[in-house]
Amino acid sequence: MLFRRRHGMNASAGEALSRVLATPIFEVLPLKGAIDHAAFLPPGARVSVTASPVKSIEATVELCAQLQAAGFQAVPHLSARMVRDRAHLTDLLASLEGAGVRGAFVVGGDAKSHGQYPDGLSLLREMSEIGHRLTEIGIPCYPQGHPFIADDVLLDALRDKASYASYMTTQLCFDPAAIGSWLTARRSEGLSPPVHLGVPGVTEPHRLLAITARIGVADTHRFLTKNIRFVARLVRSGGFYRPDALLEALAPQMAEPRSGISGLHLYTFNAVKATETWRRRYLAGLASRGLDPMAKEAHPTAGGAVR
């Protein structure tokens, strides 16, 4: 065989995995030390910054400005329920533009109280009316549903938001078949935005507990409820989670053009160094098996074969 399989992956699946893993989006929480953690990332990496009601949306914008100044491509989460009104939104967009931010991820958010925008769609519409210079806007999607929103309501909202979106990111899901079925259904009905697969990075229980302790009791309850499958996986893993198996199971879908999978979104839970160390080692492992398309393009061999 020209390519050796890695845990059942064929050549096209392995190369597709290598492509998305080469330039993922790294998600971080706007907690103390987050800018220092970013130093472990590749220069110019895309860094998505969540929005926490405890920290305020201004904390998200501030960290994004710091990331931009450090040479990264910051992607703030604009949480609709944390934006008070049109004037507040206008100020936020102006601050992002001033910092050089060119992308955003629009979510409904978990805040109990809200201003004029109860959900992501209402914020997207207002942003469109105001006008902005963001060139890329992401929205969330839920292959296994949402703990607080009915499936039909969730899908209707996604269809309405799709016209405003450059891409959609799957929220934590550990069932490759569920992701595949969901994507097939959405593509068959004409939902066209590219998909970024949301996958947790390398995580340890003490890291997760430390994070939840710092985001407040109410936020911790919502976090654990929304990510119960991940918490269960972490416990079953014996205390150290790696996404290898999940990614390899998803790789065939990445290689399927009709799925429209164009990127990877790594939930680091601020374990940035551990996640980036894993990512580099995993990519090196793929390359050693001839599954790095960029390496092959840089060093072509006669007839296109891999040495």
ROBA-676675 format. One record per atom (N, C-alpha, C): residue in one letter; x, y, z. Coordinates in steps of 0.02 Angstrom, whole numbers, padded with zeros to 5 digits, always signed. Example, Ala and Ser with C-alpha at 12.3 -4.5 7.8 and 13.67 -1.06 7.14 Angstrom:
a+00660-00284+00390a+00615-00225+00390a+00660-00165+00390s+00642-00112+00354s+00684-00053+00357s+00645+00002+00394
This chain:
m+00042-00060+00000m+00000+00000+00000m+00043+00062+00000l+00020+00114-00036l+00058+00176-00039l+00057+00212+00027f-00003+00211+00061f-00009+00243+00126f-00027+00191+00178r+00005+00194+00234r-00014+00151+00290r-00073+00182+00326r-00119+00141+00347r-00176+00165+00384r-00156+00184+00455r-00187+00235+00481r-00179+00254+00552r-00246+00243+00584h-00252+00190+00623h-00314+00174+00657h-00373+00173+00608g-00362+00141+00549g-00417+00133+00502g-00426+00189+00453m-00387+00243+00457m-00395+00299+00410m-00362+00282+00344n-00397+00296+00289n-00365+00289+00224n-00329+00354+00206a-00300+00356+00147a-00259+00414+00128a-00299+00478+00126s-00357+00477+00093s-00396+00539+00086s-00420+00564+00154a-00440+00519+00198a-00463+00539+00265a-00406+00568+00305g-00348+00536+00302g-00290+00561+00339g-00267+00629+00315e-00268+00639+00249e-00248+00703+00222e-00298+00758+00240a-00362+00741+00239a-00414+00790+00258a-00406+00810+00331l-00392+00762+00373l-00380+00777+00444l-00319+00821+00453s-00266+00806+00416s-00205+00846+00421s-00218+00918+00400r-00258+00928+00349r-00272+00996+00325r-00307+01038+00378v-00360+01011+00408v-00397+01051+00456v-00359+01060+00522l-00317+01010+00539l-00279+01014+00600l-00219+01061+00594a-00200+01077+00532a-00143+01121+00521a-00158+01193+00541t-00221+01214+00532t-00238+01284+00547t-00306+01288+00583p-00311+01261+00643p-00375+01263+00678p-00387+01331+00710i-00448+01339+00735i-00464+01395+00779i-00457+01369+00851f-00421+01405+00892f-00413+01386+00962f-00459+01428+01005e-00503+01396+01043e-00549+01434+01086e-00520+01440+01156v-00523+01501+01183v-00501+01514+01252v-00555+01552+01289l-00552+01549+01355l-00597+01587+01398l-00561+01650+01421p-00597+01706+01428p-00565+01770+01447p-00550+01773+01522l-00506+01729+01544l-00486+01726+01613l-00415+01753+01621k-00395+01766+01682k-00328+01791+01696k-00275+01743+01668g-00227+01770+01633g-00173+01729+01606g-00186+01704+01536a-00244+01717+01508a-00261+01692+01441a-00212+01717+01388i-00192+01780+01393i-00146+01807+01344i-00078+01773+01349d-00058+01753+01409d+00005+01717+01417d+00001+01647+01387h-00057+01615+01395h-00066+01548+01366h-00059+01551+01290a-00082+01606+01260a-00081+01612+01187a-00010+01611+01159a+00039+01625+01201a+00109+01625+01178a+00131+01556+01153f+00096+01504+01173f+00113+01436+01152f+00085+01420+01083l+00044+01463+01055l+00012+01450+00991l+00056+01472+00933p+00043+01446+00873p+00082+01467+00814p+00071+01541+00800p+00121+01576+00774p+00112+01647+00756p+00054+01655+00708g+00012+01704+00721g-00044+01718+00677g-00103+01672+00683a-00103+01628+00733a-00158+01580+00741a-00224+01617+00754r-00278+01585+00734r-00344+01612+00750r-00364+01590+00820v-00384+01638+00860v-00401+01625+00930v-00471+01651+00944s-00515+01606+00960s-00585+01623+00976s-00591+01635+01051v-00622+01691+01070v-00628+01710+01140v-00701+01709+01161t-00718+01668+01210t-00787+01662+01232t-00809+01724+01271a-00874+01727+01284a-00902+01782+01324a-00935+01753+01385s-00915+01776+01444s-00943+01752+01507s-00981+01808+01542p-01043+01796+01563p-01081+01848+01599p-01045+01873+01661v-01004+01830+01692v-00966+01851+01751v-00913+01903+01733k-00884+01895+01674k-00828+01938+01654k-00850+01999+01613s-00910+01997+01585s-00936+02049+01540s-00909+02041+01470i-00946+02065+01422i-00924+02059+01353i-00865+02105+01338e-00857+02157+01379e-00799+02201+01371e-00734+02164+01384a-00735+02115+01430a-00675+02075+01443a-00656+02035+01381t-00706+02011+01344t-00693+01975+01282t-00661+02021+01231v-00689+02080+01223v-00662+02128+01175v-00591+02149+01194e-00579+02160+01258e-00512+02180+01281e-00460+02126+01266l-00477+02063+01280l-00430+02009+01266l-00418+02003+01191c-00470+02013+01151c-00462+02010+01079c-00414+02064+01054a-00420+02123+01083a-00374+02177+01065a-00302+02159+01081q-00292+02128+01139q-00225+02106+01159q-00198+02052+01112l-00241+02007+01093l-00221+01954+01047l-00202+01982+00978q-00242+02029+00954q-00226+02060+00890q-00159+02096+00893a-00148+02131+00948a-00084+02168+00956a-00025+02120+00958a-00038+02059+00981a+00016+02008+00986a+00024+01970+00921g-00014+01988+00870g-00005+01957+00804g-00053+01899+00789f-00101+01887+00832f-00149+01834+00820f-00211+01861+00784q-00253+01816+00759q-00316+01835+00729q-00371+01819+00780a-00394+01870+00814a-00444+01860+00867a-00514+01854+00838v-00553+01809+00869v-00623+01800+00848v-00666+01804+00911p-00694+01862+00926p-00734+01869+00987p-00802+01835+00982h-00825+01807+01037h-00894+01784+01041h-00937+01845+01058l-00982+01862+01014l-01030+01915+01028l-01094+01883+01054s-01102+01886+01119s-01159+01853+01152s-01218+01901+01154a-01271+01883+01117a-01328+01929+01108a-01358+01953+01174r-01365+01907+01221r-01399+01924+01284r-01356+01968+01329m-01293+01979+01310m-01249+02022+01349m-01243+02092+01318v-01276+02102+01262v-01274+02167+01229v-01337+02205+01247r-01329+02265+01275r-01386+02301+01303r-01433+02329+01250d-01404+02364+01201d-01446+02398+01152d-01404+02416+01091r-01434+02452+01045r-01400+02470+00983r-01337+02511+00995a-01341+02558+01042a-01283+02599+01057a-01225+02557+01084h-01241+02510+01128h-01190+02465+01155h-01159+02424+01099l-01201+02397+01055l-01176+02357+00999l-01132+02399+00953t-01152+02459+00940t-01112+02504+00897t-01043+02516+00928d-01042+02527+00993d-00978+02538+01028d-00934+02475+01024l-00964+02417+01034l-00926+02355+01031l-00896+02344+00962l-00936+02355+00910l-00911+02346+00842l-00856+02396+00826a-00863+02457+00851a-00811+02508+00840a-00746+02489+00875s-00751+02462+00936s-00692+02440+00973s-00656+02384+00936l-00695+02337+00910l-00665+02281+00874l-00632+02305+00810e-00665+02350+00775e-00635+02377+00714e-00571+02414+00729g-00571+02453+00783g-00512+02490+00802g-00453+02445+00820a-00468+02386+00846a-00416+02338+00864a-00393+02296+00805g-00426+02303+00748g-00407+02264+00690g-00440+02196+00685v-00491+02184+00727v-00526+02120+00725v-00569+02117+00663r-00566+02060+00627r-00603+02054+00565r-00654+01996+00565g-00659+01961+00620g-00707+01906+00623g-00741+01904+00690a-00799+01872+00693a-00836+01865+00756a-00877+01802+00754f-00895+01778+00813f-00937+01719+00820f-00998+01740+00860v-01056+01738+00830v-01117+01765+00861v-01157+01709+00893v-01170+01716+00958v-01208+01666+00996v-01265+01700+01034g-01313+01660+01054g-01367+01688+01096g-01342+01704+01165g-01304+01658+01194g-01275+01669+01259g-01315+01641+01316d-01284+01638+01375d-01314+01607+01434d-01337+01656+01487a-01328+01721+01475a-01347+01770+01526a-01422+01765+01541k-01440+01769+01605k-01510+01765+01624k-01549+01826+01600s-01522+01884+01613s-01556+01946+01592s-01525+01969+01526h-01564+02005+01488h-01538+02029+01424h-01569+02096+01408g-01541+02128+01358g-01567+02193+01337g-01614+02184+01278q-01595+02212+01221q-01639+02211+01163q-01631+02148+01120y-01581+02106+01136y-01567+02049+01091y-01571+01983+01129p-01627+01949+01124p-01637+01886+01161p-01601+01827+01131d-01579+01833+01068d-01548+01775+01034d-01499+01799+00981g-01462+01751+00953g-01412+01768+00903g-01441+01800+00840l-01499+01776+00819l-01530+01802+00758l-01545+01877+00764s-01573+01897+00820s-01589+01968+00829s-01527+02011+00828l-01472+01985+00855l-01409+02023+00854l-01381+02027+00783l-01384+01972+00746l-01359+01971+00678l-01398+02021+00634r-01463+02023+00643r-01503+02070+00604r-01484+02142+00620e-01474+02156+00684e-01455+02224+00704e-01386+02242+00677m-01340+02195+00680m-01273+02207+00652m-01277+02223+00578s-01320+02188+00543s-01328+02200+00471s-01356+02269+00458e-01404+02290+00499e-01434+02356+00490e-01385+02412+00506i-01346+02402+00559i-01296+02452+00579i-01241+02458+00526g-01220+02400+00501g-01163+02398+00456g-01099+02386+00496h-01054+02347+00469h-00991+02332+00503h-00939+02310+00452r-00877+02305+00474r-00823+02285+00430r-00797+02215+00445l-00835+02177+00481l-00815+02107+00493l-00822+02068+00428t-00770+02032+00411t-00770+01994+00348t-00790+01922+00357e-00793+01898+00419e-00810+01828+00431e-00850+01823+00496i-00909+01792+00491i-00952+01783+00549i-00971+01710+00556g-00958+01683+00615g-00976+01613+00629g-01038+01609+00673i-01073+01553+00668i-01131+01540+00711i-01126+01468+00737p-01156+01453+00794p-01154+01385+00820p-01207+01341+00789c-01194+01276+00788c-01244+01226+00768c-01238+01166+00814y-01292+01128+00819y-01298+01077+00872y-01320+01010+00844p-01273+00968+00822p-01292+00902+00794p-01331+00858+00843q-01322+00867+00907q-01358+00827+00957q-01407+00869+00997g-01427+00925+00970g-01475+00967+01004g-01445+01012+01057h-01489+01050+01089h-01470+01098+01141h-01508+01081+01204p-01476+01084+01263p-01510+01064+01325p-01569+01108+01344f-01572+01169+01317f-01625+01216+01338f-01672+01237+01281i-01659+01215+01219i-01698+01237+01162i-01724+01177+01123a-01787+01177+01105a-01817+01122+01067a-01785+01117+00998d-01780+01056+00972d-01746+01044+00908d-01775+01084+00851d-01842+01087+00846d-01873+01122+00790d-01859+01197+00793v-01860+01224+00854v-01844+01295+00863v-01771+01309+00845l-01728+01263+00866l-01656+01270+00853l-01642+01270+00778l-01673+01224+00742l-01661+01219+00670l-01690+01278+00632d-01749+01301+00652d-01778+01360+00620d-01731+01420+00628a-01704+01428+00688a-01659+01484+00701a-01595+01478+00659l-01569+01417+00653l-01508+01406+00614l-01520+01423+00541r-01577+01403+00514r-01592+01419+00444r-01597+01494+00434d-01626+01529+00482d-01633+01601+00477d-01565+01636+00482k-01521+01609+00524k-01456+01640+00535k-01406+01625+00479a-01419+01573+00441a-01370+01550+00391a-01352+01603+00340s-01400+01645+00322s-01387+01696+00271s-01338+01749+00295y-01329+01754+00360y-01282+01803+00388y-01213+01772+00402a-01207+01707+00395a-01148+01671+00420a-01098+01653+00365s-01034+01656+00384s-00980+01632+00340s-00967+01558+00353y-00982+01535+00413y-00972+01466+00432y-01012+01451+00495m-01021+01387+00509m-01054+01367+00571m-01010+01315+00606t-01008+01319+00672t-00964+01276+00712t-01006+01228+00754t-00991+01163+00748t-01028+01115+00789t-01008+01122+00862q-01057+01121+00905q-01043+01122+00977q-01024+01051+00998l-00996+01043+01057l-00967+00979+01077l-01013+00920+01064c-00988+00873+01025c-01026+00813+01008c-00975+00757+00998f-00987+00699+01029f-00939+00644+01026f-00964+00586+00985d-01017+00596+00946d-01047+00544+00906d-01037+00560+00832p-00986+00531+00799p-00973+00545+00729p-01033+00530+00684a-01070+00477+00701a-01128+00460+00660a-01182+00514+00665a-01190+00541+00725a-01240+00595+00735a-01220+00657+00695i-01155+00673+00695i-01132+00730+00657i-01143+00719+00583g-01126+00658+00559g-01135+00642+00489g-01208+00645+00467s-01252+00617+00508s-01324+00618+00491s-01351+00689+00490w-01329+00728+00540w-01352+00798+00544w-01328+00837+00483l-01265+00828+00464l-01239+00864+00406l-01274+00843+00342t-01286+00779+00334t-01321+00754+00274t-01390+00786+00269a-01426+00788+00325a-01493+00817+00325a-01491+00891+00309r-01443+00927+00338r-01440+01000+00326r-01420+01015+00254r-01372+00977+00227r-01352+00989+00157r-01408+00972+00109s-01446+00920+00124s-01501+00900+00080s-01556+00952+00077e-01562+00991+00130e-01613+01044+00131e-01586+01111+00107g-01522+01111+00087g-01494+01171+00057g-01457+01217+00103l-01444+01196+00165l-01406+01237+00212l-01332+01234+00191s-01304+01290+00170s-01240+01288+00135s-01178+01313+00172p-01182+01349+00228p-01120+01374+00258p-01071+01318+00274p-01006+01329+00262p-00956+01280+00280p-00959+01265+00355v-00934+01206+00373v-00937+01184+00443v-00867+01178+00472h-00860+01205+00533h-00800+01192+00574h-00820+01142+00627l-00784+01088+00633l-00799+01038+00683l-00771+01059+00751g-00814+01062+00801g-00793+01080+00868g-00771+01019+00907v-00708+01018+00927v-00678+00960+00961v-00639+00984+01022p-00646+00951+01079p-00606+00971+01138p-00533+00954+01128g-00490+00996+01156g-00419+00982+01154g-00400+00934+01210v-00336+00931+01225v-00312+00888+01280v-00334+00920+01346t-00368+00881+01387t-00397+00909+01448t-00389+00862+01506e-00375+00890+01565e-00371+00852+01628e-00426+00875+01675p-00451+00831+01719p-00505+00850+01765p-00488+00911+01807h-00427+00915+01834h-00411+00971+01877h-00413+01037+01839r-00395+01035+01774r-00399+01095+01733r-00472+01116+01723l-00514+01068+01708l-00585+01082+01698l-00617+01109+01761l-00600+01079+01818l-00628+01102+01882l-00604+01172+01899a-00541+01186+01884a-00514+01253+01897a-00549+01305+01855i-00563+01288+01793i-00598+01334+01748i-00668+01348+01773t-00705+01294+01790t-00774+01303+01812t-00778+01342+01878a-00728+01333+01920a-00727+01369+01984a-00718+01444+01973r-00687+01463+01918r-00672+01533+01905r-00726+01569+01866i-00776+01532+01841i-00828+01565+01801i-00892+01575+01840g-00893+01556+01905g-00951+01569+01947g-00996+01509+01953v-01034+01505+02008v-01076+01447+02021v-01130+01438+01968a-01165+01492+01951a-01219+01487+01902a-01192+01466+01834d-01136+01497+01814d-01106+01479+01750d-01080+01408+01751t-01054+01385+01808t-01030+01317+01813t-01086+01267+01801h-01144+01280+01830h-01202+01235+01820h-01221+01232+01747r-01223+01290+01714r-01241+01292+01643r-01187+01257+01602f-01124+01269+01619f-01069+01238+01582f-01073+01162+01586l-01082+01136+01647l-01085+01063+01656l-01146+01033+01622t-01202+01069+01624t-01263+01044+01592t-01254+01041+01516k-01225+01093+01488k-01217+01096+01416k-01163+01048+01391n-01116+01030+01434n-01060+00989+01414n-01057+00923+01452i-01116+00897+01470i-01119+00837+01511i-01086+00777+01477r-01093+00773+01411r-01062+00716+01375r-00986+00720+01380f-00960+00782+01375f-00888+00789+01380f-00863+00771+01449v-00898+00795+01501v-00878+00779+01569v-00879+00704+01581a-00930+00670+01555a-00934+00597+01562a-00876+00563+01527r-00859+00587+01467r-00803+00558+01431r-00738+00568+01469l-00730+00626+01498l-00670+00642+01536l-00662+00595+01595v-00717+00582+01629v-00715+00536+01687v-00697+00465+01663r-00729+00443+01609r-00717+00375+01584r-00647+00367+01557s-00615+00422+01536s-00549+00417+01506s-00495+00401+01556g-00512+00402+01620g-00463+00388+01671g-00425+00451+01692g-00450+00509+01672g-00421+00570+01697g-00381+00611+01647f-00379+00590+01584f-00341+00630+01535f-00372+00618+01467y-00404+00670+01439y-00438+00662+01375y-00395+00685+01317r-00392+00644+01265r-00361+00663+01202r-00412+00652+01146p-00413+00696+01096p-00464+00690+01043p-00446+00645+00985d-00391+00607+00990d-00368+00566+00934d-00423+00523+00903a-00456+00483+00945a-00505+00435+00920a-00564+00471+00887l-00587+00525+00917l-00643+00563+00889l-00625+00591+00821l-00566+00621+00815l-00544+00650+00752l-00537+00597+00698e-00509+00540+00716e-00500+00487+00667e-00567+00458+00643a-00616+00457+00688a-00682+00434+00669a-00717+00485+00623l-00701+00550+00633l-00731+00603+00593l-00694+00614+00527a-00633+00589+00521a-00591+00603+00462a-00625+00585+00395p-00659+00527+00390p-00692+00512+00326p-00743+00564+00306q-00777+00594+00355q-00825+00646+00339q-00790+00710+00316m-00731+00723+00345m-00692+00781+00323m-00672+00774+00250a-00660+00712+00229a-00638+00699+00160a-00695+00698+00110e-00757+00699+00134e-00816+00698+00091e-00835+00769+00071p-00826+00788+00008p-00839+00857-00013p-00910+00881+00003r-00959+00837-00002r-01028+00858+00010r-01042+00878+00082s-00999+00857+00128s-01009+00875+00198s-00994+00949+00210g-00950+00977+00169g-00934+01048+00177g-00895+01064+00240i-00855+01016+00265i-00814+01028+00324i-00750+01065+00303s-00742+01125+00327s-00685+01166+00304s-00635+01183+00359g-00650+01166+00422g-00605+01185+00475g-00616+01148+00539l-00573+01162+00587l-00576+01130+00653l-00575+01184+00706h-00616+01175+00757h-00621+01222+00813h-00602+01183+00876l-00545+01199+00906l-00521+01163+00965l-00541+01200+01029y-00582+01167+01070y-00600+01194+01135y-00543+01178+01183t-00503+01227+01200t-00444+01214+01241t-00458+01216+01316f-00513+01247+01337f-00527+01258+01408f-00465+01290+01442n-00429+01329+01402n-00368+01365+01423n-00309+01319+01438a-00315+01255+01421a-00257+01210+01424a-00221+01215+01357v-00198+01276+01342v-00172+01291+01276v-00107+01254+01262k-00060+01255+01309k+00004+01223+01297k-00004+01148+01285a-00044+01115+01326a-00055+01043+01318a-00088+01027+01251t-00137+01067+01233t-00172+01055+01170t-00127+01067+01110e-00088+01120+01111e-00044+01135+01055e+00013+01084+01051t+00039+01061+01107t+00091+01009+01106t+00063+00945+01075w+00003+00927+01094w-00030+00868+01065w-00039+00877+00990r-00064+00936+00969r-00079+00948+00898r-00016+00941+00856r+00040+00969+00878r+00101+00965+00839r+00126+00892+00834r+00122+00856+00889r+00145+00787+00888r+00100+00744+00844y+00036+00758+00846y-00011+00718+00806y+00000+00732+00731l+00010+00796+00713l+00024+00813+00644l+00089+00780+00620a+00139+00779+00664a+00202+00747+00646a+00192+00673+00633g+00148+00642+00673g+00133+00571+00663g+00099+00559+00596l+00054+00603+00577l+00021+00597+00512l+00071+00606+00455a+00116+00655+00463a+00166+00668+00412a+00213+00609+00403s+00230+00576+00458s+00276+00519+00454s+00245+00460+00416r+00178+00462+00409r+00143+00410+00372r+00123+00433+00302g+00150+00490+00281g+00135+00515+00214g+00067+00546+00208l+00038+00567+00265l-00030+00594+00264l-00032+00669+00274d+00022+00703+00254d+00025+00776+00259d+00027+00804+00188p-00030+00826+00160p-00032+00850+00090p+00014+00909+00078m+00023+00952+00127m+00066+01011+00118m+00139+00990+00111a+00159+00939+00148a+00227+00914+00142a+00239+00884+00073k+00188+00849+00047k+00196+00819-00019k+00200+00872-00074e+00162+00927-00065e+00164+00981-00114e+00232+01015-00113a+00262+01020-00053a+00327+01053-00047a+00383+01010-00072h+00374+00943-00069h+00426+00896-00089h+00396+00843-00135p+00376+00862-00196p+00346+00813-00242p+00397+00762-00263t+00372+00701-00277t+00415+00647-00302t+00391+00626-00370a+00430+00589-00405a+00413+00567-00472a+00347+00530-00472g+00304+00550-00518g+00240+00515-00525g+00192+00530-00468g+00210+00576-00423g+00165+00594-00368g+00167+00544-00311a+00211+00496-00312a+00213+00446-00259a+00247+00475-00197v+00234+00443-00142v+00265+00465-00079v+00320+00416-00062r+00379+00442-00046r+00435+00398-00030r+00423+00361+00034
